């Protein structure tokens, strides 16, 4: 299927990371011009999602060089393994985790969305996680839940403008995902499988907006309405 991304300009924040690399490669396969953004960029642009000035400068540079940003994908966030499970309910860690993921996404989205609205077209996708549906760790639950809530609000704000905003929620991400799903857990997916879903949501063919889409199986035994 031709996703009609040929010559579209895509900014992938965290594009040098585990999932971001797969997203970058997938969008390039579709013919998109992909700009990789990261704090330690060896290609693309330097961007620190914790620093609004850094975000604004990176977005301005992409616009100067390419004239537009048709697609924004945000995969950047501290890995869950860097969060201390013994401090899972510590307010300082919770606040830092929300800033590092949810508010980092919001800073970048706020910088890009006005450009997309003015153009009458845009696709925004953020990678969050199925911990948003789980209790037991306030830090991981809240940083993902906050990301999902922010994305839904942004989608509502841009409804009818030609811009869509969606979330992809993986469970465990691994190079060799198993088909087995355990109770209380989400299904496993690979970076490439996540990238395939992201690429579709970035396509002009997709009119999905305001959705938090779980990839692989959503938490077995959990009902969210």
N, C-alpha and C positions, 0 to 999 in steps of 0.2 A: 504494500500500500504506500502510495506517495503521500507523505504527511504535509506536503506543500510548505516545507521549511527552507527550501532553496533560497539562498541569499538573505534570509532573515538574520538579524543581528541578535545574538543571545549572550547575555551576561550570566555566567555561572559562578556564583559566590561559593567558595569552597571547592572550586573546580579541580584542584590538585589533590583532593582527598580521596578516600576509599570509594565512596559512592559518587562523588563529584567527577572523578576521572572517567567513570563509566558513562555518566550523563554527557560529559563533554564529547567523548568519542561517539556516542550515539547521535547527538545533534549534528556533529560534523559529518557523519555518514549520510544524514539527511540533506546535506548541502548548506547547513547554516554556517554563518560566520560566528564563531564562538570566541568570546573573550573570557579568559579565566581570571578570576579575582581571588586573591588570598593574602594573608598577612605577610607571607614570605614568598612573594611571586617571583618565579624565575622566567615566566612568560606572562603576558597579559598585563594586569594592573595590580598594584598593591592596594589592599583594602582591609581595614580592621573594623569589623561590624560593631565593636564597642565604642568607636570614636566617630561621631557624626561628621566631623570635619574630614576625616579620612574617607568616609562613605561619599560625601558630597564631591570631594576631589576626584575620586575614582569614577563616579558616574559622569562628571563633567568631562573627564578625559575620554571616556568611551564615546560620548556624544560628539566631542570635538573631532574624533578620528573616524567615526562611522555615521554620525548624523541622526541616529535613532537607537532605541533599545526595544526591539519587538518582544523579546522573551527575557524574563528574569527567573532564574532558578537559584534557590538558596539551599545549600546543603551544609553550610558552615555552622558548627557548634562544637563545643568541647565534647569529646567522646564520653559515653556513659561510664566507661572504666576509669575516668579521671575523677569521678565524683566519689567522695568518701561515704561508704554505706553506713558507717558509724555516726555520721553527721546528717543522716537523711532527713531529719526534722529540725536541723539547726537553721534558724532564720537567716543567718549570714550566707550559708551555703545555698539555701533555697533562693535567696534574692540574687546571688551571683549567677546561679544556673539559669534563672529566668532571664536575666540581662544577657547572658551569653548566647542564649538560643532565641527566645521569643522576641525580646526587644532588639536584638541584633537584626533579626528578620524585619522587624517593623521599621528600623532606621533605613534599611536599604529599600524596602518597598515604598516608604514615604518619598524617597528621592527619585524613584523610577516611575511611579504611578502617574504623576502629573504629565510626564512626557508621553506616556502611553495613552492617557485620556485625550490629550491634545491631538494625537495621531489617529484616534478612533479605533485603535487596535492594540491589544497587548495580552500577553499570557504570563502569569505569575504562578510559580509552583514552589512550595517550600516542603522540605523533607522533615517530618517530625518523628513520631514513633508511637507504637501501640501502648507504651507505658501510660499514655494519656487516659487509658481505660482501666488502669489497674491501681489499686491501693497498696499500701505496704511500704512505699518509699515516697515521701512528700516531695523530695527534690526532683526525682525523675518524673513523677506524675504531673507536678505543676508546670515544669518547664515545657513539657509537650502539650498539656492541656491549654496553657496560655498561648502557645503558638497556634493551635487550632482555632481558638476563639478569636485571636487577632486576625487570622486569615479570613474567617467567616465575616467579621465586621468589614474588612477591606473589600471583600467580594460584594457585600451589600451596598457599600458606598459607591462602587463602580458599576453596579447593575445598569444595563442599558447603554453603556458607553462603548461597547466593543472590547472591553477588557474583562478577563476572567481571572479569578484567584482560587487556587485549590491547594490542598495538602495531601501528601502521600505519607502514609503511616506504615513503616515496616515493623515487623517483629524482629526476630534475630536475623542479622545480615551475615551471610557466609558465602564463600566461593562454591560450596557444595551443599546447597539447601536440601533438606530431607522433606519428603512428603508427609512424614509423621507430624501430627499436631497433638501436643500434650494438653490436658485440661489446665486452664488458667494461663495458657500461653498462646501467643500468636504464631502463625505459620512462619517458616523460614523462607527467605528470598535472597537472591544473589544481587550484587550491584548492577549486573546487566539486566536482570528482570525489572529492577526498580527503574533503570534508565529507559527501558521500553515504555513503561507506564508514563513516566515523566514526559517523554517525547510526544506521546499521544496528547497529553493534556496541554502541551505547548503548541500543538498544531492548530491551524485555522479550522480544521475539520471538527475539532472538539468545541462544543458550546457548554460543556460542564463548567459550573462555577459555584463556589460556596460549599464545596464538598470536601470532607476529610475521608480519603479513600485508603482503606487498608489493603496492602498488597500481601499476597498469600492469604491464609485464613485469618480472619479477625478473631481475637482472643476466644478460645474455646470455652464455652460455659458462661460467657459474659453477655448480657443484654444491655445495649445502650440505645435509648430512644431520643 
